[in-house]
Amino acid sequence: MIAVIEQTSRIKAVRNVALAVTLTLIGVVSMAHQSLAQAQAQATSPVTTGVMVILTVKPGVTREQVMTIMPAEIRQTVQLYLSGKVREWYSRSDGRGVILLLAASDVAEATTIMEGLPLAKQDLMDHAYIAVGPLLPLRLLMGNP
């Protein structure tokens, strides 16, 4: 059973990579035509629809330090989720932190949200912010560059 699950996960990963490569290549090929590239540049400005925040425990911080703060961190993070500020949340598989997808219009707004949490106030976590938005090459599939 585990082997089937692992094989299914690998197939999904390969499929996702193939789709991403295909969409990227479609964008590259279509942008080779200069007028299409100019039209696309005018019609597509990056839109930020959220901010991914990667939290990692700082070097030298012990598990005990983190666990002392964790009940308050969880309560406040759940409140952010219930208020619509946290869209998705994941544990890092290496056990060193979490990844949050915030409903924020830019990195500054996401930073303000994260700085209000207990682990940030205690300076126990490093935060990496990545603004995200729609996959721009998908516009090509719509026939409207």
N, CA, C and O atoms as CSV, one atom per row, in Angstrom:
chain,resi,resn,atom,element,x,y,z
A,1,MET,N,N,0.827,-1.191,0.000
A,1,MET,CA,C,0.000,0.000,0.000
A,1,MET,C,C,0.872,1.257,0.000
A,1,MET,O,O,0.603,2.210,-0.731
A,2,ILE,N,N,1.914,1.247,0.824
A,2,ILE,CA,C,2.808,2.403,0.888
A,2,ILE,C,C,3.500,2.617,-0.446
A,2,ILE,O,O,3.692,3.754,-0.876
A,3,ALA,N,N,3.876,1.520,-1.105
A,3,ALA,CA,C,4.542,1.626,-2.408
A,3,ALA,C,C,3.621,2.270,-3.437
A,3,ALA,O,O,4.076,3.060,-4.264
A,4,VAL,N,N,2.339,1.945,-3.396
A,4,VAL,CA,C,1.375,2.534,-4.326
A,4,VAL,C,C,1.243,4.029,-4.070
A,4,VAL,O,O,1.193,4.821,-5.011
A,5,ILE,N,N,1.186,4.411,-2.812
A,5,ILE,CA,C,1.083,5.831,-2.450
A,5,ILE,C,C,2.326,6.580,-2.906
A,5,ILE,O,O,2.221,7.672,-3.463
A,6,GLU,N,N,3.509,6.000,-2.673
A,6,GLU,CA,C,4.752,6.645,-3.096
A,6,GLU,C,C,4.803,6.789,-4.605
A,6,GLU,O,O,5.225,7.826,-5.117
A,7,GLN,N,N,4.370,5.743,-5.334
A,7,GLN,CA,C,4.380,5.797,-6.794
A,7,GLN,C,C,3.401,6.864,-7.283
A,7,GLN,O,O,3.716,7.606,-8.214
A,8,THR,N,N,2.228,6.952,-6.674
A,8,THR,CA,C,1.244,7.958,-7.052
A,8,THR,C,C,1.800,9.358,-6.803
A,8,THR,O,O,1.608,10.256,-7.623
A,9,SER,N,N,2.481,9.546,-5.686
A,9,SER,CA,C,3.087,10.848,-5.380
A,9,SER,C,C,4.134,11.220,-6.418
A,9,SER,O,O,4.210,12.372,-6.843
A,10,ARG,N,N,4.943,10.245,-6.828
A,10,ARG,CA,C,5.967,10.516,-7.847
A,10,ARG,C,C,5.325,10.879,-9.174
A,10,ARG,O,O,5.779,11.802,-9.851
A,11,ILE,N,N,4.279,10.166,-9.552
A,11,ILE,CA,C,3.585,10.444,-10.818
A,11,ILE,C,C,3.002,11.856,-10.790
A,11,ILE,O,O,3.115,12.593,-11.770
A,12,LYS,N,N,2.387,12.230,-9.685
A,12,LYS,CA,C,1.829,13.582,-9.564
A,12,LYS,C,C,2.924,14.636,-9.648
A,12,LYS,O,O,2.742,15.671,-10.290
A,13,ALA,N,N,4.052,14.382,-9.007
A,13,ALA,CA,C,5.162,15.336,-9.044
A,13,ALA,C,C,5.679,15.509,-10.465
A,13,ALA,O,O,5.930,16.632,-10.903
A,14,VAL,N,N,5.841,14.403,-11.188
A,14,VAL,CA,C,6.315,14.466,-12.570
A,14,VAL,C,C,5.302,15.212,-13.428
A,14,VAL,O,O,5.679,16.039,-14.259
A,15,ARG,N,N,4.029,14.926,-13.233
A,15,ARG,CA,C,2.979,15.612,-13.998
A,15,ARG,C,C,3.007,17.115,-13.732
A,15,ARG,O,O,2.890,17.910,-14.664
A,16,ASN,N,N,3.158,17.503,-12.492
A,16,ASN,CA,C,3.199,18.930,-12.157
A,16,ASN,C,C,4.412,19.624,-12.765
A,16,ASN,O,O,4.311,20.750,-13.251
A,17,VAL,N,N,5.557,18.949,-12.735
A,17,VAL,CA,C,6.762,19.518,-13.341
A,17,VAL,C,C,6.569,19.650,-14.846
A,17,VAL,O,O,6.929,20.673,-15.429
A,18,ALA,N,N,6.008,18.630,-15.477
A,18,ALA,CA,C,5.778,18.675,-16.927
A,18,ALA,C,C,4.837,19.812,-17.293
A,18,ALA,O,O,5.069,20.508,-18.282
A,19,LEU,N,N,3.784,20.014,-16.517
A,19,LEU,CA,C,2.852,21.110,-16.777
A,19,LEU,C,C,3.547,22.458,-16.631
A,19,LEU,O,O,3.367,23.343,-17.468
A,20,ALA,N,N,4.338,22.619,-15.579
A,20,ALA,CA,C,5.042,23.884,-15.364
A,20,ALA,C,C,6.020,24.171,-16.491
A,20,ALA,O,O,6.103,25.302,-16.970
A,21,VAL,N,N,6.760,23.153,-16.915
A,21,VAL,CA,C,7.720,23.324,-18.010
A,21,VAL,C,C,6.979,23.670,-19.302
A,21,VAL,O,O,7.399,24.561,-20.040
A,22,THR,N,N,5.890,22.975,-19.572
A,22,THR,CA,C,5.112,23.238,-20.784
A,22,THR,C,C,4.598,24.671,-20.806
A,22,THR,O,O,4.724,25.362,-21.817
A,23,LEU,N,N,4.023,25.115,-19.702
A,23,LEU,CA,C,3.500,26.482,-19.647
A,23,LEU,C,C,4.604,27.515,-19.789
A,23,LEU,O,O,4.417,28.548,-20.432
A,24,THR,N,N,5.750,27.237,-19.192
A,24,THR,CA,C,6.885,28.145,-19.311
A,24,THR,C,C,7.360,28.205,-20.755
A,24,THR,O,O,7.625,29.287,-21.279
A,25,LEU,N,N,7.468,27.053,-21.398
A,25,LEU,CA,C,7.909,27.024,-22.796
A,25,LEU,C,C,6.913,27.729,-23.707
A,25,LEU,O,O,7.317,28.420,-24.643
A,26,ILE,N,N,5.633,27.569,-23.453
A,26,ILE,CA,C,4.628,28.283,-24.243
A,26,ILE,C,C,4.856,29.780,-24.119
A,26,ILE,O,O,4.795,30.507,-25.110
A,27,GLY,N,N,5.117,30.237,-22.911
A,27,GLY,CA,C,5.376,31.661,-22.695
A,27,GLY,C,C,6.624,32.123,-23.405
A,27,GLY,O,O,6.630,33.197,-24.007
A,28,VAL,N,N,7.691,31.332,-23.348
A,28,VAL,CA,C,8.962,31.702,-23.982
A,28,VAL,C,C,8.800,31.754,-25.494
A,28,VAL,O,O,9.240,32.710,-26.132
A,29,VAL,N,N,8.170,30.731,-26.076
A,29,VAL,CA,C,8.001,30.685,-27.536
A,29,VAL,C,C,7.136,31.843,-28.003
A,29,VAL,O,O,7.465,32.497,-28.992
A,30,SER,N,N,6.045,32.106,-27.315
A,30,SER,CA,C,5.163,33.185,-27.748
A,30,SER,C,C,5.822,34.546,-27.598
A,30,SER,O,O,5.531,35.461,-28.370
A,31,MET,N,N,6.698,34.693,-26.624
A,31,MET,CA,C,7.351,35.982,-26.417
A,31,MET,C,C,8.460,36.213,-27.437
A,31,MET,O,O,8.994,37.318,-27.531
A,32,ALA,N,N,8.813,35.175,-28.204
A,32,ALA,CA,C,9.821,35.349,-29.241
A,32,ALA,C,C,9.321,36.287,-30.329
A,32,ALA,O,O,10.113,36.967,-30.982
A,33,HIS,N,N,8.031,36.322,-30.522
A,33,HIS,CA,C,7.445,37.254,-31.480
A,33,HIS,C,C,7.321,38.600,-30.775
A,33,HIS,O,O,6.595,38.718,-29.787
A,34,GLN,N,N,8.018,39.606,-31.271
A,34,GLN,CA,C,8.169,40.867,-30.555
A,34,GLN,C,C,6.845,41.577,-30.296
A,34,GLN,O,O,6.643,42.098,-29.200
A,35,SER,N,N,5.948,41.613,-31.260
A,35,SER,CA,C,4.691,42.337,-31.051
A,35,SER,C,C,3.842,41.646,-29.992
A,35,SER,O,O,3.176,42.307,-29.195
A,36,LEU,N,N,3.867,40.321,-29.984
A,36,LEU,CA,C,3.138,39.585,-28.965
A,36,LEU,C,C,3.749,39.831,-27.592
A,36,LEU,O,O,3.033,39.977,-26.601
A,37,ALA,N,N,5.066,39.875,-27.541
A,37,ALA,CA,C,5.745,40.136,-26.274
A,37,ALA,C,C,5.389,41.523,-25.745
A,37,ALA,O,O,5.160,41.690,-24.547
A,38,GLN,N,N,5.341,42.517,-26.632
A,38,GLN,CA,C,4.980,43.875,-26.198
A,38,GLN,C,C,3.545,43.921,-25.702
A,38,GLN,O,O,3.259,44.538,-24.676
A,39,ALA,N,N,2.631,43.264,-26.435
A,39,ALA,CA,C,1.224,43.247,-26.026
A,39,ALA,C,C,1.063,42.550,-24.684
A,39,ALA,O,O,0.297,42.994,-23.830
A,40,GLN,N,N,1.799,41.445,-24.505
A,40,GLN,CA,C,1.690,40.720,-23.245
A,40,GLN,C,C,2.253,41.538,-22.099
A,40,GLN,O,O,1.689,41.534,-21.005
A,41,ALA,N,N,3.349,42.235,-22.325
A,41,ALA,CA,C,3.953,43.053,-21.277
A,41,ALA,C,C,2.996,44.156,-20.838
A,41,ALA,O,O,2.941,44.502,-19.658
A,42,GLN,N,N,2.259,44.695,-21.770
A,42,GLN,CA,C,1.312,45.760,-21.427
A,42,GLN,C,C,0.093,45.210,-20.703
A,42,GLN,O,O,-0.437,45.851,-19.796
A,43,ALA,N,N,-0.356,44.008,-21.107
A,43,ALA,CA,C,-1.584,43.444,-20.549
A,43,ALA,C,C,-1.366,42.708,-19.240
A,43,ALA,O,O,-2.323,42.457,-18.508
A,44,THR,N,N,-0.131,42.358,-18.932
A,44,THR,CA,C,0.113,41.539,-17.755
A,44,THR,C,C,1.137,42.185,-16.833
A,44,THR,O,O,2.344,42.102,-17.060
A,45,SER,N,N,0.650,42.804,-15.832
A,45,SER,CA,C,1.557,43.260,-14.788
A,45,SER,C,C,1.384,42.292,-13.629
A,45,SER,O,O,0.275,41.830,-13.362
A,46,PRO,N,N,2.459,41.988,-12.953
A,46,PRO,CA,C,2.349,41.036,-11.847
A,46,PRO,C,C,1.326,41.501,-10.811
A,46,PRO,O,O,1.357,42.644,-10.355
A,47,VAL,N,N,0.445,40.614,-10.459
A,47,VAL,CA,C,-0.580,40.892,-9.463
A,47,VAL,C,C,-0.262,40.037,-8.246
A,47,VAL,O,O,-0.126,38.819,-8.361
A,48,THR,N,N,-0.146,40.655,-7.099
A,48,THR,CA,C,0.096,39.898,-5.869
A,48,THR,C,C,-1.252,39.549,-5.257
A,48,THR,O,O,-2.042,40.429,-4.912
A,49,THR,N,N,-1.501,38.254,-5.129
A,49,THR,CA,C,-2.746,37.796,-4.525
A,49,THR,C,C,-2.520,37.190,-3.143
A,49,THR,O,O,-3.470,36.857,-2.435
A,50,GLY,N,N,-1.261,37.054,-2.775
A,50,GLY,CA,C,-0.934,36.509,-1.472
A,50,GLY,C,C,0.561,36.562,-1.249
A,50,GLY,O,O,1.329,36.905,-2.149
A,51,VAL,N,N,0.961,36.221,-0.045
A,51,VAL,CA,C,2.381,36.186,0.289
A,51,VAL,C,C,2.662,34.879,1.023
A,51,VAL,O,O,2.023,34.559,2.025
A,52,MET,N,N,3.638,34.130,0.496
A,52,MET,CA,C,4.078,32.904,1.154
A,52,MET,C,C,5.135,33.295,2.186
A,52,MET,O,O,6.072,34.036,1.887
A,53,VAL,N,N,4.967,32.791,3.383
A,53,VAL,CA,C,5.927,33.072,4.452
A,53,VAL,C,C,6.523,31.739,4.898
A,53,VAL,O,O,5.809,30.820,5.298
A,54,ILE,N,N,7.843,31.663,4.817
A,54,ILE,CA,C,8.551,30.465,5.245
A,54,ILE,C,C,9.219,30.786,6.578
A,54,ILE,O,O,10.113,31.628,6.656
A,55,LEU,N,N,8.770,30.104,7.616
A,55,LEU,CA,C,9.304,30.325,8.955
A,55,LEU,C,C,10.252,29.196,9.304
A,55,LEU,O,O,9.922,28.019,9.155
A,56,THR,N,N,11.424,29.566,9.769
A,56,THR,CA,C,12.438,28.600,10.161
A,56,THR,C,C,12.955,28.973,11.545
A,56,THR,O,O,13.208,30.142,11.835
A,57,VAL,N,N,13.105,27.977,12.380
A,57,VAL,CA,C,13.654,28.210,13.719
A,57,VAL,C,C,15.085,28.727,13.559
A,57,VAL,O,O,15.880,28.154,12.815
A,58,LYS,N,N,15.402,29.802,14.256
A,58,LYS,CA,C,16.744,30.380,14.180
A,58,LYS,C,C,17.781,29.429,14.764
A,58,LYS,O,O,17.490,28.676,15.693
A,59,PRO,N,N,18.984,29.470,14.218
A,59,PRO,CA,C,20.064,28.637,14.784
A,59,PRO,C,C,20.265,28.968,16.264
A,59,PRO,O,O,20.254,30.132,16.663
A,60,GLY,N,N,20.445,27.934,17.052
A,60,GLY,CA,C,20.691,28.115,18.479
A,60,GLY,C,C,19.428,28.147,19.333
A,60,GLY,O,O,19.506,28.083,20.559
A,61,VAL,N,N,18.267,28.245,18.693
A,61,VAL,CA,C,17.009,28.240,19.442
A,61,VAL,C,C,16.639,26.794,19.737
A,61,VAL,O,O,16.649,25.946,18.845
A,62,THR,N,N,16.315,26.521,20.988
A,62,THR,CA,C,15.995,25.146,21.385
A,62,THR,C,C,14.508,24.855,21.194
A,62,THR,O,O,13.675,25.758,21.117
A,63,ARG,N,N,14.218,23.589,21.122
A,63,ARG,CA,C,12.822,23.149,21.010
A,63,ARG,C,C,12.031,23.618,22.236
A,63,ARG,O,O,10.866,23.995,22.113
A,64,GLU,N,N,12.645,23.597,23.391
A,64,GLU,CA,C,11.964,24.025,24.615
A,64,GLU,C,C,11.570,25.497,24.541
A,64,GLU,O,O,10.487,25.871,24.991
A,65,GLN,N,N,12.442,26.335,23.974
A,65,GLN,CA,C,12.122,27.759,23.826
A,65,GLN,C,C,10.886,27.936,22.943
A,65,GLN,O,O,9.987,28.717,23.256
A,66,VAL,N,N,10.862,27.208,21.852
A,66,VAL,CA,C,9.733,27.311,20.924
A,66,VAL,C,C,8.462,26.784,21.577
A,66,VAL,O,O,7.415,27.425,21.490
A,67,MET,N,N,8.538,25.630,22.226
A,67,MET,CA,C,7.353,25.004,22.809
A,67,MET,C,C,6.747,25.829,23.940
A,67,MET,O,O,5.547,25.739,24.199
A,68,THR,N,N,7.561,26.622,24.608
A,68,THR,CA,C,7.041,27.502,25.654
A,68,THR,C,C,6.086,28.535,25.067
A,68,THR,O,O,5.084,28.882,25.692
A,69,ILE,N,N,6.389,29.021,23.887
A,69,ILE,CA,C,5.610,30.066,23.233
A,69,ILE,C,C,4.484,29.481,22.369
A,69,ILE,O,O,3.536,30.189,22.029
A,70,MET,N,N,4.583,28.197,22.012
A,70,MET,CA,C,3.698,27.591,21.031
A,70,MET,C,C,2.199,27.712,21.338
A,70,MET,O,O,1.445,27.978,20.402
A,71,PRO,N,N,1.712,27.539,22.558
A,71,PRO,CA,C,0.264,27.680,22.785
A,71,PRO,C,C,-0.265,29.058,22.367
A,71,PRO,O,O,-1.318,29.146,21.735
A,72,ALA,N,N,0.438,30.109,22.706
A,72,ALA,CA,C,0.012,31.460,22.314
A,72,ALA,C,C,0.124,31.641,20.805
A,72,ALA,O,O,-0.738,32.265,20.187
A,73,GLU,N,N,1.192,31.095,20.207
A,73,GLU,CA,C,1.389,31.187,18.752
A,73,GLU,C,C,0.237,30.502,18.015
A,73,GLU,O,O,-0.295,31.044,17.046
A,74,ILE,N,N,-0.140,29.322,18.475
A,74,ILE,CA,C,-1.224,28.579,17.828
A,74,ILE,C,C,-2.536,29.338,17.935
A,74,ILE,O,O,-3.259,29.466,16.947
A,75,ARG,N,N,-2.853,29.841,19.118
A,75,ARG,CA,C,-4.108,30.582,19.295
A,75,ARG,C,C,-4.182,31.786,18.361
A,75,ARG,O,O,-5.209,32.024,17.727
A,76,GLN,N,N,-3.089,32.542,18.279
A,76,GLN,CA,C,-3.109,33.737,17.432
A,76,GLN,C,C,-3.128,33.374,15.946
A,76,GLN,O,O,-3.752,34.075,15.148
A,77,THR,N,N,-2.457,32.293,15.569
A,77,THR,CA,C,-2.466,31.856,14.168
A,77,THR,C,C,-3.866,31.380,13.779
A,77,THR,O,O,-4.325,31.660,12.672
A,78,VAL,N,N,-4.542,30.668,14.668
A,78,VAL,CA,C,-5.922,30.238,14.398
A,78,VAL,C,C,-6.820,31.469,14.236
A,78,VAL,O,O,-7.688,31.483,13.363
A,79,GLN,N,N,-6.627,32.482,15.050
A,79,GLN,CA,C,-7.410,33.718,14.903
A,79,GLN,C,C,-7.162,34.363,13.538
A,79,GLN,O,O,-8.094,34.864,12.910
A,80,LEU,N,N,-5.908,34.351,13.079
A,80,LEU,CA,C,-5.600,34.886,11.747
A,80,LEU,C,C,-6.286,34.057,10.663
A,80,LEU,O,O,-6.765,34.605,9.670
A,81,TYR,N,N,-6.332,32.750,10.849
A,81,TYR,CA,C,-7.014,31.880,9.889
A,81,TYR,C,C,-8.516,32.189,9.869
A,81,TYR,O,O,-9.111,32.335,8.801
A,82,LEU,N,N,-9.111,32.284,11.041
A,82,LEU,CA,C,-10.546,32.544,11.133
A,82,LEU,C,C,-10.928,33.918,10.598
A,82,LEU,O,O,-12.055,34.120,10.146
A,83,SER,N,N,-9.991,34.861,10.649
A,83,SER,CA,C,-10.266,36.199,10.113
A,83,SER,C,C,-9.926,36.308,8.626
A,83,SER,O,O,-10.104,37.367,8.026
A,84,GLY,N,N,-9.436,35.210,8.028
A,84,GLY,CA,C,-9.156,35.205,6.599
A,84,GLY,C,C,-7.768,35.669,6.213
A,84,GLY,O,O,-7.472,35.773,5.022
A,85,LYS,N,N,-6.914,35.950,7.169
A,85,LYS,CA,C,-5.546,36.402,6.865
A,85,LYS,C,C,-4.627,35.238,6.507
A,85,LYS,O,O,-3.739,35.396,5.669
A,86,VAL,N,N,-4.820,34.073,7.123
A,86,VAL,CA,C,-4.051,32.876,6.778
A,86,VAL,C,C,-4.950,32.020,5.891
A,86,VAL,O,O,-6.004,31.554,6.325
A,87,ARG,N,N,-4.518,31.815,4.631
A,87,ARG,CA,C,-5.293,30.984,3.700
A,87,ARG,C,C,-4.950,29.509,3.845
A,87,ARG,O,O,-5.832,28.651,3.875
A,88,GLU,N,N,-3.650,29.227,3.935
A,88,GLU,CA,C,-3.180,27.849,4.037
A,88,GLU,C,C,-1.996,27.818,4.982
A,88,GLU,O,O,-1.291,28.814,5.148
A,89,TRP,N,N,-1.781,26.661,5.602
A,89,TRP,CA,C,-0.630,26.501,6.486
A,89,TRP,C,C,-0.143,25.066,6.420
A,89,TRP,O,O,-0.930,24.122,6.344
A,90,TYR,N,N,1.158,24.927,6.449
A,90,TYR,CA,C,1.801,23.632,6.301
A,90,TYR,C,C,2.956,23.513,7.288
A,90,TYR,O,O,3.592,24.505,7.643
A,91,SER,N,N,3.218,22.275,7.728
A,91,SER,CA,C,4.419,21.984,8.505
A,91,SER,C,C,5.555,21.717,7.540
A,91,SER,O,O,5.354,21.114,6.486
A,92,ARG,N,N,6.732,22.160,7.894
A,92,ARG,CA,C,7.915,21.808,7.098
A,92,ARG,C,C,8.261,20.362,7.388
A,92,ARG,O,O,8.236,19.941,8.545
A,93,SER,N,N,8.581,19.602,6.369
A,93,SER,CA,C,8.885,18.189,6.581
A,93,SER,C,C,10.196,17.975,7.314
A,93,SER,O,O,10.448,16.888,7.833
A,94,ASP,N,N,11.048,19.020,7.363
A,94,ASP,CA,C,12.300,18.895,8.112
A,94,ASP,C,C,12.112,19.222,9.598
A,94,ASP,O,O,13.063,19.151,10.377
A,95,GLY,N,N,10.881,19.581,9.988
A,95,GLY,CA,C,10.583,19.848,11.390
A,95,GLY,C,C,11.115,21.170,11.909
A,95,GLY,O,O,11.086,21.410,13.116
A,96,ARG,N,N,11.604,22.040,11.021
A,96,ARG,CA,C,12.228,23.288,11.471
A,96,ARG,C,C,11.314,24.502,11.389
A,96,ARG,O,O,11.776,25.622,11.607
A,97,GLY,N,N,10.032,24.319,11.082
A,97,GLY,CA,C,9.154,25.476,11.002
A,97,GLY,C,C,7.904,25.185,10.214
A,97,GLY,O,O,7.473,24.038,10.096
A,98,VAL,N,N,7.321,26.254,9.670
A,98,VAL,CA,C,6.071,26.127,8.920
A,98,VAL,C,C,6.115,27.030,7.691
A,98,VAL,O,O,6.990,27.883,7.543
A,99,ILE,N,N,5.139,26.808,6.820
A,99,ILE,CA,C,4.941,27.659,5.658
A,99,ILE,C,C,3.495,28.123,5.700
A,99,ILE,O,O,2.577,27.311,5.817
A,100,LEU,N,N,3.298,29.427,5.604
A,100,LEU,CA,C,1.958,30.004,5.605
A,100,LEU,C,C,1.719,30.718,4.285
A,100,LEU,O,O,2.630,31.337,3.735
A,101,LEU,N,N,0.503,30.635,3.778
A,101,LEU,CA,C,0.100,31.456,2.652
A,101,LEU,C,C,-0.872,32.479,3.203
A,101,LEU,O,O,-1.978,32.139,3.625
A,102,LEU,N,N,-0.450,33.736,3.196
A,102,LEU,CA,C,-1.246,34.807,3.759
A,102,LEU,C,C,-2.044,35.527,2.681
A,102,LEU,O,O,-1.584,35.659,1.547
A,103,ALA,N,N,-3.224,35.985,3.030
A,103,ALA,CA,C,-4.019,36.854,2.171
A,103,ALA,C,C,-3.508,38.269,2.423
A,103,ALA,O,O,-4.030,38.985,3.278
A,104,ALA,N,N,-2.493,38.659,1.680
A,104,ALA,CA,C,-1.868,39.973,1.856
A,104,ALA,C,C,-1.578,40.544,0.475
A,104,ALA,O,O,-1.274,39.800,-0.458
A,105,SER,N,N,-1.672,41.847,0.347
A,105,SER,CA,C,-1.475,42.487,-0.952
A,105,SER,C,C,-0.009,42.740,-1.269
A,105,SER,O,O,0.340,43.020,-2.416
A,106,ASP,N,N,0.848,42.642,-0.262
A,106,ASP,CA,C,2.280,42.825,-0.496
A,106,ASP,C,C,3.069,42.298,0.705
A,106,ASP,O,O,2.500,41.926,1.732
A,107,VAL,N,N,4.382,42.280,0.548
A,107,VAL,CA,C,5.261,41.750,1.593
A,107,VAL,C,C,5.185,42.610,2.852
A,107,VAL,O,O,5.277,42.083,3.961
A,108,ALA,N,N,5.021,43.907,2.702
A,108,ALA,CA,C,4.943,44.789,3.874
A,108,ALA,C,C,3.745,44.416,4.756
A,108,ALA,O,O,3.863,44.368,5.981
A,109,GLU,N,N,2.608,44.156,4.138
A,109,GLU,CA,C,1.426,43.761,4.906
A,109,GLU,C,C,1.657,42.410,5.593
A,109,GLU,O,O,1.293,42.227,6.755
A,110,ALA,N,N,2.259,41.476,4.871
A,110,ALA,CA,C,2.550,40.159,5.449
A,110,ALA,C,C,3.521,40.281,6.623
A,110,ALA,O,O,3.368,39.598,7.636
A,111,THR,N,N,4.513,41.147,6.481
A,111,THR,CA,C,5.489,41.354,7.555
A,111,THR,C,C,4.799,41.886,8.804
A,111,THR,O,O,5.095,41.451,9.918
A,112,THR,N,N,3.889,42.815,8.618
A,112,THR,CA,C,3.140,43.377,9.755
A,112,THR,C,C,2.337,42.287,10.458
A,112,THR,O,O,2.294,42.233,11.687
A,113,ILE,N,N,1.707,41.430,9.680
A,113,ILE,CA,C,0.925,40.327,10.260
A,113,ILE,C,C,1.834,39.409,11.076
A,113,ILE,O,O,1.524,39.070,12.219
A,114,MET,N,N,2.957,39.012,10.477
A,114,MET,CA,C,3.845,38.048,11.131
A,114,MET,C,C,4.532,38.634,12.360
A,114,MET,O,O,4.764,37.918,13.334
A,115,GLU,N,N,4.856,39.910,12.330
A,115,GLU,CA,C,5.523,40.531,13.480
A,115,GLU,C,C,4.633,40.587,14.710
A,115,GLU,O,O,5.124,40.781,15.822
A,116,GLY,N,N,3.331,40.420,14.524
A,116,GLY,CA,C,2.410,40.433,15.653
A,116,GLY,C,C,2.306,39.107,16.380
A,116,GLY,O,O,1.670,39.027,17.431
A,117,LEU,N,N,2.919,38.067,15.839
A,117,LEU,CA,C,2.830,36.740,16.464
A,117,LEU,C,C,3.904,36.556,17.547
A,117,LEU,O,O,4.988,37.131,17.454
A,118,PRO,N,N,3.599,35.758,18.562
A,118,PRO,CA,C,4.505,35.588,19.703
A,118,PRO,C,C,5.918,35.112,19.362
A,118,PRO,O,O,6.883,35.615,19.938
A,119,LEU,N,N,6.067,34.148,18.432
A,119,LEU,CA,C,7.413,33.668,18.109
A,119,LEU,C,C,8.251,34.773,17.478
A,119,LEU,O,O,9.456,34.850,17.714
A,120,ALA,N,N,7.624,35.624,16.680
A,120,ALA,CA,C,8.349,36.747,16.080
A,120,ALA,C,C,8.712,37.777,17.150
A,120,ALA,O,O,9.812,38.330,17.140
A,121,LYS,N,N,7.791,38.027,18.064
A,121,LYS,CA,C,8.063,38.993,19.130
A,121,LYS,C,C,9.234,38.543,20.008
A,121,LYS,O,O,9.975,39.371,20.539
A,122,GLN,N,N,9.393,37.226,20.156
A,122,GLN,CA,C,10.511,36.682,20.943
A,122,GLN,C,C,11.760,36.489,20.089
A,122,GLN,O,O,12.793,36.057,20.600
A,123,ASP,N,N,11.679,36.805,18.789
A,123,ASP,CA,C,12.803,36.710,17.851
A,123,ASP,C,C,13.377,35.294,17.786
A,123,ASP,O,O,14.593,35.102,17.806
A,124,LEU,N,N,12.473,34.299,17.707
A,124,LEU,CA,C,12.898,32.900,17.671
A,124,LEU,C,C,12.889,32.310,16.255
A,124,LEU,O,O,13.438,31.233,16.026
A,125,MET,N,N,12.259,33.024,15.303
A,125,MET,CA,C,12.094,32.484,13.958
A,125,MET,C,C,12.657,33.445,12.920
A,125,MET,O,O,12.613,34.665,13.082
A,126,ASP,N,N,13.191,32.857,11.845
A,126,ASP,CA,C,13.535,33.625,10.654
A,126,ASP,C,C,12.339,33.550,9.716
A,126,ASP,O,O,11.676,32.516,9.628
A,127,HIS,N,N,12.067,34.642,9.017
A,127,HIS,CA,C,10.944,34.700,8.088
A,127,HIS,C,C,11.461,35.025,6.691
A,127,HIS,O,O,12.241,35.962,6.517
A,128,ALA,N,N,11.031,34.258,5.700
A,128,ALA,CA,C,11.310,34.568,4.303
A,128,ALA,C,C,9.958,34.833,3.643
A,128,ALA,O,O,9.023,34.050,3.816
A,129,TYR,N,N,9.846,35.920,2.896
A,129,TYR,CA,C,8.592,36.335,2.292
A,129,TYR,C,C,8.693,36.254,0.775
A,129,TYR,O,O,9.674,36.703,0.181
A,130,ILE,N,N,7.666,35.676,0.154
A,130,ILE,CA,C,7.615,35.576,-1.297
A,130,ILE,C,C,6.219,35.998,-1.745
A,130,ILE,O,O,5.234,35.327,-1.438
A,131,ALA,N,N,6.136,37.123,-2.479
A,131,ALA,CA,C,4.854,37.554,-3.035
A,131,ALA,C,C,4.483,36.598,-4.165
A,131,ALA,O,O,5.331,36.246,-4.986
A,132,VAL,N,N,3.216,36.175,-4.209
A,132,VAL,CA,C,2.752,35.246,-5.239
A,132,VAL,C,C,1.502,35.796,-5.910
A,132,VAL,O,O,0.787,36.629,-5.355
A,133,GLY,N,N,1.264,35.309,-7.111
A,133,GLY,CA,C,0.093,35.725,-7.870
A,133,GLY,C,C,-0.223,34.706,-8.938
A,133,GLY,O,O,0.359,33.621,-8.959
A,134,PRO,N,N,-1.141,35.045,-9.826
A,134,PRO,CA,C,-1.536,34.117,-10.882
A,134,PRO,C,C,-0.357,33.760,-11.788
A,134,PRO,O,O,0.540,34.575,-12.005
A,135,LEU,N,N,-0.370,32.536,-12.311
A,135,LEU,CA,C,0.658,32.085,-13.242
A,135,LEU,C,C,0.413,32.775,-14.578
A,135,LEU,O,O,-0.538,32.444,-15.287
A,136,LEU,N,N,1.269,33.730,-14.919
A,136,LEU,CA,C,1.039,34.578,-16.082
A,136,LEU,C,C,0.942,33.831,-17.410
A,136,LEU,O,O,0.116,34.219,-18.237
A,137,PRO,N,N,1.734,32.778,-17.674
A,137,PRO,CA,C,1.578,32.094,-18.966
A,137,PRO,C,C,0.194,31.489,-19.191
A,137,PRO,O,O,-0.142,31.167,-20.330
A,138,LEU,N,N,-0.613,31.325,-18.157
A,138,LEU,CA,C,-1.954,30.798,-18.340
A,138,LEU,C,C,-2.816,31.722,-19.204
A,138,LEU,O,O,-3.782,31.271,-19.820
A,139,ARG,N,N,-2.470,33.016,-19.251
A,139,ARG,CA,C,-3.208,33.951,-20.116
A,139,ARG,C,C,-3.157,33.504,-21.564
A,139,ARG,O,O,-4.101,33.737,-22.320
A,140,LEU,N,N,-2.066,32.864,-21.959
A,140,LEU,CA,C,-1.926,32.391,-23.334
A,140,LEU,C,C,-2.975,31.338,-23.676
A,140,LEU,O,O,-3.432,31.263,-24.817
A,141,LEU,N,N,-3.350,30.537,-22.708
A,141,LEU,CA,C,-4.360,29.517,-22.939
A,141,LEU,C,C,-5.735,30.117,-23.165
A,141,LEU,O,O,-6.602,29.494,-23.777
A,142,MET,N,N,-5.927,31.325,-22.669
A,142,MET,CA,C,-7.211,31.997,-22.801
A,142,MET,C,C,-7.359,32.690,-24.153
A,142,MET,O,O,-8.430,33.210,-24.468
A,143,GLY,N,N,-6.289,32.700,-24.955
A,143,GLY,CA,C,-6.341,33.328,-26.259
A,143,GLY,C,C,-6.294,34.833,-26.206
A,143,GLY,O,O,-6.597,35.500,-27.196
A,144,ASN,N,N,-5.914,35.386,-25.054
A,144,ASN,CA,C,-5.862,36.836,-24.884
A,144,ASN,C,C,-4.527,37.190,-24.245
A,144,ASN,O,O,-4.432,37.313,-23.024
A,145,PRO,N,N,-3.481,37.358,-25.080
A,145,PRO,CA,C,-2.133,37.575,-24.515
A,145,PRO,C,C,-2.018,38.827,-23.695
A,145,PRO,O,O,-0.946,39.124,-23.168
